[in-house]
Amino acid sequence: MVTKLAEAIARIQELDEESQEMWGAWILEGIESERKWDELFATSQDLLEEMADRALAEEKAGLTEDLTEADFALQEE
């Protein structure tokens, strides 16, 4: 086990049961959150690649228009 992790677990084990449960839940939630972010980023990368492929195909087929400075001007509401 990694030294810092072992030290953290040892210190948590010295706490009362309620505090141990709180820390355990917090750590597990953090691990699950990281897993979800990793999954989302993996999915978004696939989506971005698909969108880029479509944009390149549209450009190659002549279905796009050049942008002008006016396209970037702020719109008055």
ChimeraX commands (.cxc) that place a marker at each C-alpha (Angstrom):
marker #1 position 0.00,0.00,0.00 radius 0.5
marker #1 position 1.19,3.53,-0.70 radius 0.5
marker #1 position 2.78,5.10,2.38 radius 0.5
marker #1 position 0.50,8.17,2.51 radius 0.5
marker #1 position -2.60,6.01,2.06 radius 0.5
marker #1 position -1.49,3.63,4.81 radius 0.5
marker #1 position -0.82,6.59,7.12 radius 0.5
marker #1 position -4.24,8.10,6.36 radius 0.5
marker #1 position -6.01,4.80,7.01 radius 0.5
marker #1 position -4.11,4.32,10.27 radius 0.5
marker #1 position -5.13,7.77,11.45 radius 0.5
marker #1 position -8.74,7.25,10.43 radius 0.5
marker #1 position -8.80,3.97,12.37 radius 0.5
marker #1 position -7.89,5.93,15.52 radius 0.5
marker #1 position -11.08,7.99,15.23 radius 0.5
marker #1 position -14.48,7.14,16.68 radius 0.5
marker #1 position -16.77,4.94,14.59 radius 0.5
marker #1 position -18.94,7.82,13.34 radius 0.5
marker #1 position -15.91,9.75,12.10 radius 0.5
marker #1 position -14.51,6.62,10.45 radius 0.5
marker #1 position -17.80,6.13,8.60 radius 0.5
marker #1 position -17.79,9.77,7.52 radius 0.5
marker #1 position -14.23,9.58,6.17 radius 0.5
marker #1 position -14.89,6.24,4.51 radius 0.5
marker #1 position -17.97,7.60,2.76 radius 0.5
marker #1 position -16.10,10.73,1.67 radius 0.5
marker #1 position -13.22,8.71,0.20 radius 0.5
marker #1 position -15.55,6.32,-1.63 radius 0.5
marker #1 position -17.57,9.24,-3.03 radius 0.5
marker #1 position -14.35,10.82,-4.29 radius 0.5
marker #1 position -13.28,7.60,-5.98 radius 0.5
marker #1 position -16.69,7.21,-7.63 radius 0.5
marker #1 position -16.64,10.85,-8.75 radius 0.5
marker #1 position -13.23,10.36,-10.39 radius 0.5
marker #1 position -14.49,7.22,-12.15 radius 0.5
marker #1 position -17.51,9.12,-13.51 radius 0.5
marker #1 position -15.34,12.01,-14.75 radius 0.5
marker #1 position -12.98,9.55,-16.46 radius 0.5
marker #1 position -15.98,7.93,-18.15 radius 0.5
marker #1 position -17.42,11.29,-19.25 radius 0.5
marker #1 position -14.11,12.47,-20.69 radius 0.5
marker #1 position -13.67,9.22,-22.59 radius 0.5
marker #1 position -17.18,9.59,-24.03 radius 0.5
marker #1 position -16.71,13.27,-24.85 radius 0.5
marker #1 position -13.47,12.52,-26.70 radius 0.5
marker #1 position -15.31,10.07,-28.96 radius 0.5
marker #1 position -18.06,12.65,-29.54 radius 0.5
marker #1 position -15.55,15.40,-30.34 radius 0.5
marker #1 position -13.78,13.16,-32.85 radius 0.5
marker #1 position -17.12,12.35,-34.50 radius 0.5
marker #1 position -18.05,16.05,-34.69 radius 0.5
marker #1 position -14.64,16.91,-36.16 radius 0.5
marker #1 position -15.00,14.18,-38.79 radius 0.5
marker #1 position -18.42,15.55,-39.78 radius 0.5
marker #1 position -17.10,19.11,-39.97 radius 0.5
marker #1 position -14.20,18.04,-42.17 radius 0.5
marker #1 position -16.57,16.12,-44.45 radius 0.5
marker #1 position -18.84,19.18,-44.75 radius 0.5
marker #1 position -15.83,21.36,-45.59 radius 0.5
marker #1 position -14.62,18.88,-48.20 radius 0.5
marker #1 position -18.13,18.74,-49.74 radius 0.5
marker #1 position -18.24,22.55,-50.00 radius 0.5
marker #1 position -21.07,22.89,-47.48 radius 0.5
marker #1 position -19.33,25.45,-45.26 radius 0.5
marker #1 position -18.96,29.23,-45.43 radius 0.5
marker #1 position -15.97,31.38,-44.50 radius 0.5
marker #1 position -16.36,33.42,-41.33 radius 0.5
marker #1 position -15.96,37.19,-41.41 radius 0.5
marker #1 position -15.19,39.71,-38.68 radius 0.5
marker #1 position -18.91,40.51,-38.57 radius 0.5
marker #1 position -19.59,36.94,-37.47 radius 0.5
marker #1 position -17.63,37.67,-34.29 radius 0.5
marker #1 position -19.22,41.07,-33.52 radius 0.5
marker #1 position -21.22,41.33,-30.32 radius 0.5
marker #1 position -24.96,41.47,-30.87 radius 0.5
marker #1 position -26.92,44.31,-29.26 radius 0.5
marker #1 position -29.93,43.08,-27.32 radius 0.5
marker link #1:1,2 radius 0.2
marker link #1:2,3 radius 0.2
marker link #1:3,4 radius 0.2
marker link #1:4,5 radius 0.2
marker link #1:5,6 radius 0.2
marker link #1:6,7 radius 0.2
marker link #1:7,8 radius 0.2
marker link #1:8,9 radius 0.2
marker link #1:9,10 radius 0.2
marker link #1:10,11 radius 0.2
marker link #1:11,12 radius 0.2
marker link #1:12,13 radius 0.2
marker link #1:13,14 radius 0.2
marker link #1:14,15 radius 0.2
marker link #1:15,16 radius 0.2
marker link #1:16,17 radius 0.2
marker link #1:17,18 radius 0.2
marker link #1:18,19 radius 0.2
marker link #1:19,20 radius 0.2
marker link #1:20,21 radius 0.2
marker link #1:21,22 radius 0.2
marker link #1:22,23 radius 0.2
marker link #1:23,24 radius 0.2
marker link #1:24,25 radius 0.2
marker link #1:25,26 radius 0.2
marker link #1:26,27 radius 0.2
marker link #1:27,28 radius 0.2
marker link #1:28,29 radius 0.2
marker link #1:29,30 radius 0.2
marker link #1:30,31 radius 0.2
marker link #1:31,32 radius 0.2
marker link #1:32,33 radius 0.2
marker link #1:33,34 radius 0.2
marker link #1:34,35 radius 0.2
marker link #1:35,36 radius 0.2
marker link #1:36,37 radius 0.2
marker link #1:37,38 radius 0.2
marker link #1:38,39 radius 0.2
marker link #1:39,40 radius 0.2
marker link #1:40,41 radius 0.2
marker link #1:41,42 radius 0.2
marker link #1:42,43 radius 0.2
marker link #1:43,44 radius 0.2
marker link #1:44,45 radius 0.2
marker link #1:45,46 radius 0.2
marker link #1:46,47 radius 0.2
marker link #1:47,48 radius 0.2
marker link #1:48,49 radius 0.2
marker link #1:49,50 radius 0.2
marker link #1:50,51 radius 0.2
marker link #1:51,52 radius 0.2
marker link #1:52,53 radius 0.2
marker link #1:53,54 radius 0.2
marker link #1:54,55 radius 0.2
marker link #1:55,56 radius 0.2
marker link #1:56,57 radius 0.2
marker link #1:57,58 radius 0.2
marker link #1:58,59 radius 0.2
marker link #1:59,60 radius 0.2
marker link #1:60,61 radius 0.2
marker link #1:61,62 radius 0.2
marker link #1:62,63 radius 0.2
marker link #1:63,64 radius 0.2
marker link #1:64,65 radius 0.2
marker link #1:65,66 radius 0.2
marker link #1:66,67 radius 0.2
marker link #1:67,68 radius 0.2
marker link #1:68,69 radius 0.2
marker link #1:69,70 radius 0.2
marker link #1:70,71 radius 0.2
marker link #1:71,72 radius 0.2
marker link #1:72,73 radius 0.2
marker link #1:73,74 radius 0.2
marker link #1:74,75 radius 0.2
marker link #1:75,76 radius 0.2
marker link #1:76,77 radius 0.2
view
